[in-house]
Amino acid sequence: MPVIDVHAHVGRWQFHLTGGDADDNLRQMDRYGIDLQLVSASEAVVFDAVAGNRALRTALATRPRLLGYAVVNPNRIDDSAADLRRCLDTGRFVGAKIHTHYPGRAPGSAQLAEAFDLVADAGVPLLLHTWGREVELLPDLVSARPGLRVIMGHAGGDAWREAAHAAAACDRLYLEHCRTVTDAGRIAYARAAGVPITRFLFGTDATLVDPALALGVLRDAGLTPGERERVLWRNATELFQLPVL
């Protein structure tokens, strides 16, 4: 069965010693049987979105198993608008990524609303770092923008229950459950809350987090073979309009 990881990064983090370049991603993918990985540049997330996206464009040019998210900085929306177009024009980027903590802009802020508008106009899925009860604002924010489809990265983190109910309330919100704390029952809770299996995606947070954690969470979720197929790859191919592996 193919595996598509929709939440990963290229580069090193300031608080983590592993990871470095895109070849580290490929080696880890081989170890865990991941066929395709959607990545953002750690440099773009934590420091300089434009420079990090530029470096990622170079890395993706020769690595067909990696596809990119262009990081959008809500604090520099004009720069990000031009840069998002540059990235998408390469054909190697399939979505946008927004981190809320590093730029200090949470759902409900004017800056994040403008960034949402930008991504909605671009017509690509958005991977949004979510952590906390601000996820309760997302159904209204997404519903107000018909072109916007949002993957809740980390499925709300410690607010995974609130994230489940948010996803149940809006058919363009998706759940992706990578997290270092593997609370039991998160996927089952979201299913019971009314989130259809077609809106769950598999992500690992590699290379920051070892993919074994996310694979273990999925193994323990009690899914049928058909449901596992949906989460591991089929939903991603439909959302990102990818070729079937």
Residue pairs with C-beta under 8 A, 6 or more apart in sequence:
1 228
1 229
1 232
1 233
2 35
2 36
2 232
2 233
2 245
3 32
3 33
3 34
3 35
3 36
3 202
3 232
3 233
4 34
4 35
4 36
4 37
4 38
4 202
4 232
4 233
4 236
4 237
4 242
4 245
5 29
5 34
5 36
5 37
5 38
5 202
5 203
5 204
5 206
5 211
6 38
6 127
6 151
6 176
6 201
6 202
6 203
6 236
6 240
7 38
7 127
7 151
7 153
7 176
7 178
7 201
7 203
7 204
7 205
8 25
8 37
8 38
8 39
8 40
8 203
8 204
8 205
8 206
8 207
9 19
9 39
9 40
9 41
9 42
9 45
9 205
9 206
9 207
9 208
10 19
10 21
10 22
10 25
10 39
10 40
10 41
10 42
10 56
10 59
10 66
11 19
11 20
11 21
11 41
11 42
11 43
11 52
11 55
12 18
12 19
12 20
12 42
13 19
13 42
13 46
13 208
14 46
16 208
18 24
18 207
19 25
19 42
19 207
19 208
21 59
22 39
22 59
22 60
22 63
22 66
23 63
24 207
25 37
25 39
25 66
25 206
25 207
26 63
26 65
26 66
28 34
28 206
28 207
28 210
28 211
29 35
29 37
29 65
29 206
32 211
32 212
32 215
34 204
34 211
35 65
35 233
35 245
36 65
36 66
36 67
36 242
36 245
37 65
37 66
37 67
37 206
38 66
38 67
38 68
38 69
38 94
38 95
38 127
38 236
38 240
39 56
39 60
39 66
39 67
39 68
39 69
40 52
40 56
40 68
40 69
40 70
40 71
40 97
40 127
41 52
41 53
41 55
41 56
41 71
42 52
42 208
43 51
43 52
43 55
44 50
44 51
44 52
44 53
44 56
44 70
44 71
44 97
45 52
45 71
45 97
45 99
45 102
46 99
46 102
49 71
49 72
49 73
49 76
49 79
49 80
49 83
50 76
50 79
50 80
50 83
52 71
53 68
53 70
53 71
53 83
53 86
53 87
56 68
56 87
57 68
57 86
57 87
57 90
57 92
57 93
59 66
60 66
60 67
60 68
60 90
60 92
60 93
61 90
61 92
67 92
67 93
67 94
67 240
67 242
68 87
68 92
68 93
68 94
69 93
69 94
69 95
69 96
69 97
69 127
70 83
70 84
70 87
70 88
70 93
70 95
70 96
70 97
71 80
71 96
71 97
71 98
71 99
72 80
72 84
72 96
72 97
72 98
72 115
72 118
72 119
73 79
73 80
73 103
74 80
74 98
74 103
74 105
74 109
74 111
74 112
74 114
74 115
75 103
75 104
75 105
75 111
77 111
77 114
77 115
77 118
80 115
80 118
81 118
84 96
84 118
84 119
84 122
85 122
87 93
88 122
88 124
93 124
94 124
94 125
94 240
94 241
94 242
95 124
95 125
95 126
95 127
95 240
96 118
96 119
96 122
96 124
96 125
96 126
96 127
97 126
97 127
97 128
97 129
98 112
98 115
98 119
98 126
98 127
98 128
98 129
99 129
100 106
100 107
100 112
100 128
100 129
100 130
100 131
100 134
101 129
101 131
103 111
105 111
105 112
105 115
106 112
106 132
106 134
107 134
107 135
107 137
107 138
107 141
108 134
108 137
108 141
113 141
116 126
116 141
116 142
116 145
116 148
117 145
119 126
119 148
120 145
120 146
120 147
120 148
121 147
123 147
125 149
125 150
125 151
125 174
125 239
125 240
126 148
126 149
126 150
126 151
127 151
127 153
127 176
128 138
128 150
128 151
128 152
128 153
129 153
129 154
130 138
130 152
130 153
130 154
130 155
130 156
130 157
130 159
130 163
131 154
131 156
131 157
131 158
131 159
132 156
132 157
132 158
132 159
133 159
133 162
134 159
135 152
135 156
135 159
135 162
135 163
135 166
136 162
136 165
136 166
138 150
138 152
138 166
138 170
138 173
139 166
139 169
139 170
139 173
142 148
142 149
142 150
142 170
142 172
142 173
143 170
143 172
148 172
149 172
149 174
149 239
150 172
150 173
150 174
151 174
151 175
151 176
151 201
151 203
151 239
152 163
152 166
152 167
152 173
152 174
152 175
152 176
153 176
153 178
153 203
154 176
154 177
154 178
154 179
154 205
155 163
155 164
155 175
155 176
155 177
155 179
155 186
155 190
156 162
156 163
156 164
156 166
157 179
158 181
160 177
160 183
160 186
160 189
160 190
161 189
161 193
163 175
163 190
164 175
164 186
164 189
164 190
164 193
164 195
165 193
166 173
167 173
167 174
167 175
167 190
167 193
167 195
167 199
168 190
168 193
168 194
168 195
171 199
173 199
174 199
174 200
174 201
174 235
174 239
175 190
175 195
175 199
175 200
175 201
176 200
176 201
176 202
176 203
177 186
177 187
177 200
177 203
177 214
177 217
178 203
178 204
178 205
178 209
178 213
178 214
179 205
179 213
180 205
180 209
180 213
182 213
182 216
182 217
184 220
186 217
187 200
187 217
187 218
187 221
187 223
188 221
188 222
190 200
191 197
197 223
197 227
197 230
197 231
197 235
198 230
198 235
198 238
199 235
200 230
200 231
200 235
201 231
201 235
201 236
201 239
202 214
202 218
202 231
202 232
202 233
202 236
203 214
204 210
204 211
204 213
204 214
204 215
205 214
218 228
218 231
218 232
223 231
233 245
236 242
237 243
237 244
237 245
